[in-house]
């Protein structure tokens, strides 16, 4: 998925590589990320979910064809919209998406949306993204 400059916040299919270019070996990898909302509203869940997905794509230099599937979980206090609906609105409509409920663990981060994005990539260095109140969930990861 590459950013489409004519339509901010959406993606288009990648362009081809230069003929004869050496292509590094690609393999299936998983990217993780999370964000939080301040209020369980359709607008905020949509905006924060889309920001998380766009950050994962941009930071990892992904193109649409790299993305295999996306699994979302949401804590039990999010009811306004499926995070997958927010993803479809920015071009993930043909990517398999699944939403599930996060375990309700005492002391866990509230109002949290987590993502596991399966991708095919040649990159060895993956960049997991944690935004808003979810930054503290994985403070062991480098920026």
N, CA and C atoms as an extended XYZ file, in Angstrom:
429
Properties=species:S:1:pos:R:3:atomname:S:1:resname:S:1:resid:I:1 pbc="F F F"
N         0.826       -1.165        0.000 N   UNK     1
C         0.000        0.000        0.000 CA  UNK     1
C         0.873        1.232        0.000 C   UNK     1
N         0.724        2.080       -0.955 N   UNK     2
C         1.488        3.315       -0.974 CA  UNK     2
C         0.526        4.476       -0.911 C   UNK     2
N         0.965        5.539       -0.286 N   UNK     3
C         0.095        6.696       -0.161 CA  UNK     3
C        -0.241        7.248       -1.537 C   UNK     3
N        -1.473        7.627       -1.704 N   UNK     4
C        -1.935        8.211       -2.945 CA  UNK     4
C        -1.960        9.720       -2.748 C   UNK     4
N        -1.022       10.477       -3.340 N   UNK     5
C        -0.916       11.894       -3.073 CA  UNK     5
C        -2.157       12.685       -3.460 C   UNK     5
N        -2.962       12.195       -4.384 N   UNK     6
C        -4.149       12.937       -4.797 CA  UNK     6
C        -5.301       12.751       -3.826 C   UNK     6
N        -5.184       11.792       -2.925 N   UNK     7
C        -6.249       11.523       -1.973 CA  UNK     7
C        -5.643       11.169       -0.623 C   UNK     7
N        -5.354       12.185        0.220 N   UNK     8
C        -4.700       11.921        1.496 CA  UNK     8
C        -5.490       10.916        2.324 C   UNK     8
N        -4.758       10.017        2.989 N   UNK     9
C        -5.385        9.053        3.871 CA  UNK     9
C        -5.930        7.824        3.172 C   UNK     9
N        -5.623        7.638        1.892 N   UNK    10
C        -6.034        6.435        1.177 CA  UNK    10
C        -4.826        5.861        0.470 C   UNK    10
N        -4.992        4.666       -0.075 N   UNK    11
C        -3.875        3.990       -0.710 CA  UNK    11
C        -4.226        3.544       -2.106 C   UNK    11
N        -3.183        3.367       -2.896 N   UNK    12
C        -3.350        2.838       -4.249 CA  UNK    12
C        -2.381        1.680       -4.428 C   UNK    12
N        -2.537        0.934       -5.482 N   UNK    13
C        -1.642       -0.181       -5.774 CA  UNK    13
C        -0.274        0.336       -6.150 C   UNK    13
N         0.777       -0.462       -5.908 N   UNK    14
C         2.138       -0.027       -6.194 CA  UNK    14
C         2.418       -0.004       -7.689 C   UNK    14
N         3.449        0.746       -8.034 N   UNK    15
C         3.924        0.733       -9.411 CA  UNK    15
C         4.984       -0.344       -9.532 C   UNK    15
N         5.313       -0.757      -10.732 N   UNK    16
C         6.271       -1.840      -10.962 CA  UNK    16
C         7.691       -1.458      -10.617 C   UNK    16
N         8.551       -2.465      -10.476 N   UNK    17
C         9.972       -2.259      -10.213 CA  UNK    17
C        10.696       -2.051      -11.536 C   UNK    17
N        11.902       -1.548      -11.424 N   UNK    18
C        12.721       -1.370      -12.614 CA  UNK    18
C        13.062       -2.737      -13.199 C   UNK    18
N        13.012       -2.880      -14.526 N   UNK    19
C        13.345       -4.167      -15.149 CA  UNK    19
C        14.759       -4.589      -14.778 C   UNK    19
N        14.918       -5.879      -14.481 N   UNK    20
C        16.235       -6.422      -14.166 CA  UNK    20
C        16.701       -6.155      -12.748 C   UNK    20
N        15.877       -5.468      -11.932 N   UNK    21
C        16.274       -5.173      -10.561 CA  UNK    21
C        16.272       -6.462       -9.742 C   UNK    21
N        17.274       -6.607       -8.882 N   UNK    22
C        17.358       -7.769       -8.000 CA  UNK    22
C        16.295       -7.642       -6.913 C   UNK    22
N        15.521       -8.708       -6.711 N   UNK    23
C        14.447       -8.681       -5.723 CA  UNK    23
C        14.869       -9.515       -4.528 C   UNK    23
N        14.971       -8.885       -3.315 N   UNK    24
C        15.355       -9.647       -2.133 CA  UNK    24
C        14.280      -10.669       -1.769 C   UNK    24
N        14.671      -11.736       -1.070 N   UNK    25
C        13.730      -12.775       -0.652 CA  UNK    25
C        12.696      -12.181        0.295 C   UNK    25
N        11.435      -12.500        0.028 N   UNK    26
C        10.348      -12.006        0.855 CA  UNK    26
C         9.829      -13.146        1.720 C   UNK    26
N         9.332      -12.790        2.898 N   UNK    27
C         8.731      -13.788        3.764 CA  UNK    27
C         7.587      -13.172        4.547 C   UNK    27
N         6.766      -14.017        5.129 N   UNK    28
C         5.618      -13.552        5.891 CA  UNK    28
C         6.083      -13.130        7.274 C   UNK    28
N         5.668      -11.933        7.662 N   UNK    29
C         6.012      -11.361        8.976 CA  UNK    29
C         4.742      -10.770        9.572 C   UNK    29
N         4.768      -10.472       10.858 N   UNK    30
C         3.628       -9.858       11.535 CA  UNK    30
C         4.065       -8.559       12.197 C   UNK    30
N         3.288       -7.532       11.965 N   UNK    31
C         3.495       -6.230       12.593 CA  UNK    31
C         2.462       -6.064       13.696 C   UNK    31
N         2.864       -5.463       14.797 N   UNK    32
C         1.942       -5.206       15.893 CA  UNK    32
C         1.797       -3.712       16.081 C   UNK    32
N         0.664       -3.334       16.645 N   UNK    33
C         0.432       -1.952       16.973 CA  UNK    33
C        -0.798       -1.811       17.842 C   UNK    33
N        -0.937       -0.643       18.431 N   UNK    34
C        -2.103       -0.373       19.260 CA  UNK    34
C        -2.300        1.128       19.369 C   UNK    34
N        -3.522        1.498       19.689 N   UNK    35
C        -3.865        2.886       19.956 CA  UNK    35
C        -4.994        2.885       20.969 C   UNK    35
N        -5.289        4.043       21.488 N   UNK    36
C        -6.410        4.177       22.409 CA  UNK    36
C        -7.321        5.299       21.939 C   UNK    36
N        -8.521        5.294       22.475 N   UNK    37
C        -9.471        6.384       22.240 CA  UNK    37
C        -9.794        7.028       23.584 C   UNK    37
N       -10.140        8.303       23.536 N   UNK    38
C       -10.568        9.013       24.739 CA  UNK    38
C       -12.062        8.817       24.960 C   UNK    38
N       -12.781        8.662       23.837 N   UNK    39
C       -14.228        8.460       23.872 CA  UNK    39
C       -14.581        7.388       22.855 C   UNK    39
N       -15.536        6.546       23.215 N   UNK    40
C       -15.997        5.507       22.294 CA  UNK    40
C       -17.032        6.110       21.347 C   UNK    40
N       -16.533        6.825       20.339 N   UNK    41
C       -17.409        7.387       19.317 CA  UNK    41
C       -16.970        6.847       17.961 C   UNK    41
N       -17.904        6.785       17.047 N   UNK    42
C       -17.573        6.322       15.697 CA  UNK    42
C       -16.452        7.156       15.101 C   UNK    42
N       -16.524        8.468       15.268 N   UNK    43
C       -15.514        9.351       14.686 CA  UNK    43
C       -14.129        9.085       15.272 C   UNK    43
N       -14.037        8.950       16.611 N   UNK    44
C       -12.715        8.787       17.207 CA  UNK    44
C       -12.145        7.392       16.977 C   UNK    44
N       -12.951        6.354       17.055 N   UNK    45
C       -12.456        5.003       16.769 CA  UNK    45
C       -11.986        4.932       15.319 C   UNK    45
N       -12.734        5.524       14.417 N   UNK    46
C       -12.346        5.545       13.002 CA  UNK    46
C       -11.035        6.289       12.815 C   UNK    46
N       -10.945        7.485       13.349 N   UNK    47
C        -9.757        8.319       13.159 CA  UNK    47
C        -8.515        7.663       13.755 C   UNK    47
N        -8.612        7.111       14.952 N   UNK    48
C        -7.446        6.520       15.614 CA  UNK    48
C        -7.041        5.202       14.950 C   UNK    48
N        -8.015        4.406       14.508 N   UNK    49
C        -7.706        3.160       13.812 CA  UNK    49
C        -6.998        3.461       12.492 C   UNK    49
N        -7.520        4.408       11.746 N   UNK    50
C        -6.905        4.772       10.471 CA  UNK    50
C        -5.505        5.333       10.673 C   UNK    50
N        -5.309        6.173       11.687 N   UNK    51
C        -3.977        6.729       11.959 CA  UNK    51
C        -2.983        5.614       12.278 C   UNK    51
N        -3.414        4.620       13.034 N   UNK    52
C        -2.545        3.494       13.369 CA  UNK    52
C        -2.162        2.705       12.120 C   UNK    52
N        -3.144        2.384       11.293 N   UNK    53
C        -2.864        1.623       10.072 CA  UNK    53
C        -1.955        2.404        9.127 C   UNK    53
N        -2.235        3.682        8.946 N   UNK    54
C        -1.405        4.510        8.063 CA  UNK    54
C         0.029        4.594        8.583 C   UNK    54
N         0.195        4.687        9.901 N   UNK    55
C         1.542        4.745       10.485 CA  UNK    55
C         2.284        3.428       10.274 C   UNK    55
N         1.592        2.299       10.438 N   UNK    56
C         2.230        0.995       10.192 CA  UNK    56
C         2.684        0.868        8.743 C   UNK    56
N         1.825        1.268        7.830 N   UNK    57
C         2.142        1.179        6.403 CA  UNK    57
C         3.308        2.099        6.050 C   UNK    57
N         3.241        3.346        6.498 N   UNK    58
C         4.282        4.310        6.154 CA  UNK    58
C         5.624        3.946        6.788 C   UNK    58
N         5.630        3.668        8.070 N   UNK    59
C         6.884        3.401        8.795 CA  UNK    59
C         7.581        2.145        8.285 C   UNK    59
N         6.800        1.201        7.741 N   UNK    60
C         7.367       -0.048        7.240 CA  UNK    60
C         7.454       -0.090        5.722 C   UNK    60
N         7.202        1.052        5.063 N   UNK    61
C         7.310        1.181        3.602 CA  UNK    61
C         6.558        0.067        2.876 C   UNK    61
N         5.316       -0.177        3.314 N   UNK    62
C         4.499       -1.223        2.707 CA  UNK    62
C         3.722       -0.698        1.508 C   UNK    62
N         3.410       -1.581        0.599 N   UNK    63
C         2.490       -1.292       -0.491 CA  UNK    63
C         1.299       -2.231       -0.329 C   UNK    63
N         0.229       -1.927       -0.982 N   UNK    64
C        -1.024       -2.668       -0.810 CA  UNK    64
C        -0.845       -4.176       -0.937 C   UNK    64
N        -0.106       -4.618       -1.936 N   UNK    65
C         0.080       -6.039       -2.174 CA  UNK    65
C         0.890       -6.755       -1.104 C   UNK    65
N         1.563       -6.016       -0.223 N   UNK    66
C         2.333       -6.619        0.871 CA  UNK    66
C         1.437       -7.131        1.989 C   UNK    66
N         0.249       -6.566        2.118 N   UNK    67
C        -0.612       -6.862        3.264 CA  UNK    67
C        -1.435       -8.113        2.993 C   UNK    67
N        -1.283       -9.091        3.886 N   UNK    68
C        -1.977      -10.366        3.757 CA  UNK    68
C        -3.308      -10.328        4.488 C   UNK    68
N        -3.297       -9.898        5.745 N   UNK    69
C        -4.515       -9.819        6.551 CA  UNK    69
C        -4.259       -8.931        7.760 C   UNK    69
N        -5.361       -8.514        8.404 N   UNK    70
C        -5.251       -7.681        9.601 CA  UNK    70
C        -6.237       -8.202       10.638 C   UNK    70
N        -5.721       -8.440       11.848 N   UNK    71
C        -6.547       -8.835       12.980 CA  UNK    71
C        -6.612       -7.660       13.947 C   UNK    71
N        -7.825       -7.269       14.313 N   UNK    72
C        -8.042       -6.199       15.286 CA  UNK    72
C        -8.626       -6.807       16.554 C   UNK    72
N        -8.198       -6.297       17.704 N   UNK    73
C        -8.930       -6.578       18.935 CA  UNK    73
C        -9.273       -5.230       19.557 C   UNK    73
N       -10.372       -5.213       20.289 N   UNK    74
C       -10.794       -4.005       20.996 CA  UNK    74
C       -11.208       -4.405       22.403 C   UNK    74
N       -10.927       -3.541       23.360 N   UNK    75
C       -11.339       -3.811       24.730 CA  UNK    75
C       -12.854       -3.724       24.825 C   UNK    75
N       -13.392       -4.300       25.895 N   UNK    76
C       -14.851       -4.428       26.024 CA  UNK    76
C       -15.582       -3.091       26.143 C   UNK    76
N       -14.861       -1.991       26.322 N   UNK    77
C       -15.504       -0.683       26.441 CA  UNK    77
C       -15.605        0.046       25.095 C   UNK    77
N       -15.298       -0.631       23.988 N   UNK    78
C       -15.458       -0.041       22.645 CA  UNK    78
C       -16.597       -0.765       21.943 C   UNK    78
N       -17.645       -0.005       21.612 N   UNK    79
C       -18.853       -0.565       21.011 CA  UNK    79
C       -19.331        0.198       19.776 C   UNK    79
N       -18.769        1.363       19.495 N   UNK    80
C       -19.342        2.267       18.500 CA  UNK    80
C       -19.205        1.804       17.056 C   UNK    80
N       -18.102        1.141       16.709 N   UNK    81
C       -17.858        0.743       15.320 CA  UNK    81
C       -16.789       -0.350       15.305 C   UNK    81
N       -16.852       -1.212       14.320 N   UNK    82
C       -15.794       -2.201       14.119 CA  UNK    82
C       -14.547       -1.487       13.591 C   UNK    82
N       -13.374       -1.716       14.162 N   UNK    83
C       -12.160       -1.134       13.589 CA  UNK    83
C       -11.968       -1.516       12.116 C   UNK    83
N       -12.426       -2.690       11.711 N   UNK    84
C       -12.318       -3.104       10.307 CA  UNK    84
C       -13.086       -2.164        9.388 C   UNK    84
N       -14.171       -1.591        9.861 N   UNK    85
C       -14.929       -0.630        9.041 CA  UNK    85
C       -14.085        0.604        8.758 C   UNK    85
N       -13.329        1.047        9.748 N   UNK    86
C       -12.431        2.185        9.550 CA  UNK    86
C       -11.349        1.843        8.538 C   UNK    86
N       -10.850        0.618        8.583 N   UNK    87
C        -9.808        0.177        7.649 CA  UNK    87
C       -10.339        0.141        6.216 C   UNK    87
N       -11.544       -0.379        6.036 N   UNK    88
C       -12.117       -0.454        4.685 CA  UNK    88
C       -12.256        0.931        4.061 C   UNK    88
N       -12.525        1.928        4.886 N   UNK    89
C       -12.717        3.293        4.384 CA  UNK    89
C       -11.446        3.906        3.814 C   UNK    89
N       -10.271        3.334        4.123 N   UNK    90
C        -9.017        3.876        3.578 CA  UNK    90
C        -8.319        2.894        2.639 C   UNK    90
N        -9.075        1.956        2.076 N   UNK    91
C        -8.509        1.120        1.027 CA  UNK    91
C        -8.189       -0.306        1.393 C   UNK    91
N        -8.572       -0.762        2.569 N   UNK    92
C        -8.307       -2.132        2.979 CA  UNK    92
C        -9.472       -3.065        2.641 C   UNK    92
N       -10.362       -2.663        1.765 N   UNK    93
C       -11.572       -3.429        1.468 CA  UNK    93
C       -11.326       -4.814        0.910 C   UNK    93
N       -10.226       -5.020        0.218 N   UNK    94
C        -9.942       -6.342       -0.351 CA  UNK    94
C        -8.952       -7.147        0.498 C   UNK    94
N        -8.603       -6.633        1.667 N   UNK    95
C        -7.710       -7.325        2.597 CA  UNK    95
C        -8.578       -8.061        3.621 C   UNK    95
N        -8.306       -9.335        3.906 N   UNK    96
C        -9.073      -10.021        4.946 CA  UNK    96
C        -8.875       -9.333        6.305 C   UNK    96
N        -9.978       -8.935        6.920 N   UNK    97
C        -9.968       -8.220        8.195 CA  UNK    97
C       -10.812       -8.991        9.199 C   UNK    97
N       -10.374       -9.039       10.454 N   UNK    98
C       -11.127       -9.734       11.485 CA  UNK    98
C       -11.054       -8.935       12.774 C   UNK    98
N       -12.210       -8.769       13.426 N   UNK    99
C       -12.264       -8.096       14.719 CA  UNK    99
C       -12.597       -9.103       15.800 C   UNK    99
N       -11.996       -8.926       16.972 N   UNK   100
C       -12.247       -9.802       18.116 CA  UNK   100
C       -12.207       -8.955       19.381 C   UNK   100
N       -12.709       -9.523       20.454 N   UNK   101
C       -12.712       -8.857       21.753 CA  UNK   101
C       -11.405       -9.171       22.477 C   UNK   101
N       -10.779       -8.146       23.019 N   UNK   102
C        -9.566       -8.305       23.822 CA  UNK   102
C        -9.942       -8.916       25.171 C   UNK   102
N        -9.072       -9.699       25.763 N   UNK   103
C        -9.319      -10.246       27.087 CA  UNK   103
C        -9.503       -9.118       28.100 C   UNK   103
N       -10.426       -9.291       29.031 N   UNK   104
C       -10.697       -8.293       30.070 CA  UNK   104
C        -9.861       -8.639       31.302 C   UNK   104
N        -8.649       -8.114       31.327 N   UNK   105
C        -7.697       -8.412       32.392 CA  UNK   105
C        -7.631       -7.231       33.352 C   UNK   105
N        -7.669       -7.508       34.644 N   UNK   106
C        -7.569       -6.448       35.654 CA  UNK   106
C        -6.298       -5.638       35.438 C   UNK   106
N        -6.448       -4.320       35.412 N   UNK   107
C        -5.309       -3.424       35.255 CA  UNK   107
C        -4.847       -3.206       33.821 C   UNK   107
N        -5.489       -3.859       32.859 N   UNK   108
C        -5.081       -3.700       31.453 CA  UNK   108
C        -5.502       -2.327       30.920 C   UNK   108
N        -4.859       -1.911       29.842 N   UNK   109
C        -5.174       -0.649       29.175 CA  UNK   109
C        -6.639       -0.640       28.743 C   UNK   109
N        -7.370        0.393       29.065 N   UNK   110
C        -8.776        0.529       28.692 CA  UNK   110
C        -8.878        1.262       27.354 C   UNK   110
N       -10.031        1.171       26.723 N   UNK   111
C       -10.339        1.852       25.459 CA  UNK   111
C        -9.195        1.697       24.453 C   UNK   111
N        -8.809        0.455       24.230 N   UNK   112
C        -7.633        0.151       23.419 CA  UNK   112
C        -8.003       -0.695       22.204 C   UNK   112
N        -7.422       -0.348       21.077 N   UNK   113
C        -7.550       -1.109       19.834 CA  UNK   113
C        -6.160       -1.626       19.495 C   UNK   113
N        -6.064       -2.926       19.345 N   UNK   114
C        -4.788       -3.550       18.990 CA  UNK   114
C        -4.882       -4.117       17.574 C   UNK   114
N        -3.734       -4.183       16.916 N   UNK   115
C        -3.671       -4.656       15.531 CA  UNK   115
C        -2.529       -5.652       15.389 C   UNK   115
N        -2.797       -6.717       14.634 N   UNK   116
C        -1.719       -7.583       14.149 CA  UNK   116
C        -1.898       -7.646       12.637 C   UNK   116
N        -0.939       -7.094       11.923 N   UNK   117
C        -0.977       -7.029       10.464 CA  UNK   117
C         0.014       -8.043        9.911 C   UNK   117
N        -0.490       -8.995        9.132 N   UNK   118
C         0.377       -9.979        8.478 CA  UNK   118
C         0.788       -9.422        7.125 C   UNK   118
N         2.091       -9.415        6.883 N   UNK   119
C         2.621       -8.833        5.651 CA  UNK   119
C         3.645       -9.766        5.032 C   UNK   119
N         3.870       -9.576        3.752 N   UNK   120
C         4.963      -10.241        3.058 CA  UNK   120
C         5.986       -9.162        2.742 C   UNK   120
N         7.211       -9.353        3.229 N   UNK   121
C         8.216       -8.308        3.080 CA  UNK   121
C         9.618       -8.910        3.036 C   UNK   121
N        10.520       -8.184        2.432 N   UNK   122
C        11.929       -8.564        2.421 CA  UNK   122
C        12.671       -7.870        3.567 C   UNK   122
N        12.020       -6.928        4.212 N   UNK   123
C        12.654       -6.164        5.285 CA  UNK   123
C        12.894       -7.025        6.517 C   UNK   123
N        14.070       -6.882        7.092 N   UNK   124
C        14.389       -7.558        8.355 CA  UNK   124
C        13.997       -6.692        9.544 C   UNK   124
N        13.949       -5.386        9.338 N   UNK   125
C        13.663       -4.444       10.418 CA  UNK   125
C        12.211       -4.010       10.363 C   UNK   125
N        11.394       -4.590       11.230 N   UNK   126
C         9.991       -4.189       11.312 CA  UNK   126
C         9.834       -3.129       12.395 C   UNK   126
N         8.896       -2.230       12.163 N   UNK   127
C         8.642       -1.150       13.109 CA  UNK   127
C         7.210       -1.257       13.600 C   UNK   127
N         7.048       -1.700       14.838 N   UNK   128
C         5.741       -1.808       15.463 CA  UNK   128
C         5.349       -0.410       15.943 C   UNK   128
N         4.054       -0.101       15.924 N   UNK   129
C         3.597        1.257       16.209 CA  UNK   129
C         2.604        1.249       17.364 C   UNK   129
N         2.875        2.059       18.367 N   UNK   130
C         1.976        2.224       19.512 CA  UNK   130
C         1.704        3.714       19.683 C   UNK   130
N         0.433        4.086       19.565 N   UNK   131
C         0.028        5.496       19.580 CA  UNK   131
C        -0.849        5.820       20.787 C   UNK   131
N        -0.988        7.108       21.044 N   UNK   132
C        -1.848        7.612       22.111 CA  UNK   132
C        -1.495        6.943       23.439 C   UNK   132
N        -2.491        6.527       24.207 N   UNK   133
C        -2.271        5.904       25.501 CA  UNK   133
C        -1.669        4.519       25.426 C   UNK   133
N        -1.574        3.953       24.232 N   UNK   134
C        -1.009        2.611       24.073 CA  UNK   134
C         0.516        2.630       24.018 C   UNK   134
N         1.123        3.801       23.996 N   UNK   135
C         2.597        3.879       23.908 CA  UNK   135
C         3.277        3.107       25.035 C   UNK   135
N         2.700        3.127       26.218 N   UNK   136
C         3.296        2.451       27.360 CA  UNK   136
C         3.161        0.937       27.331 C   UNK   136
N         2.350        0.403       26.420 N   UNK   137
C         2.186       -1.041       26.352 CA  UNK   137
C         3.473       -1.747       25.961 C   UNK   137
N         4.251       -1.133       25.102 N   UNK   138
C         5.502       -1.742       24.634 CA  UNK   138
C         6.609       -0.708       24.640 C   UNK   138
N         6.915       -0.193       25.815 N   UNK   139
C         7.981        0.800       25.895 CA  UNK   139
C         9.371        0.183       25.733 C   UNK   139
N         9.419       -1.149       25.556 N   UNK   140
C        10.686       -1.820       25.302 CA  UNK   140
C        11.096       -1.759       23.843 C   UNK   140
N        10.184       -1.328       22.969 N   UNK   141
C        10.476       -1.290       21.538 CA  UNK   141
C        11.114        0.037       21.164 C   UNK   141
N        12.115        0.020       20.273 N   UNK   142
C        12.735        1.285       19.829 CA  UNK   142
C        11.761        2.050       18.938 C   UNK   142
N        11.934        3.347       18.897 N   UNK   143
C        11.087        4.207       18.045 CA  UNK   143
C        11.402        3.980       16.595 C   UNK   143
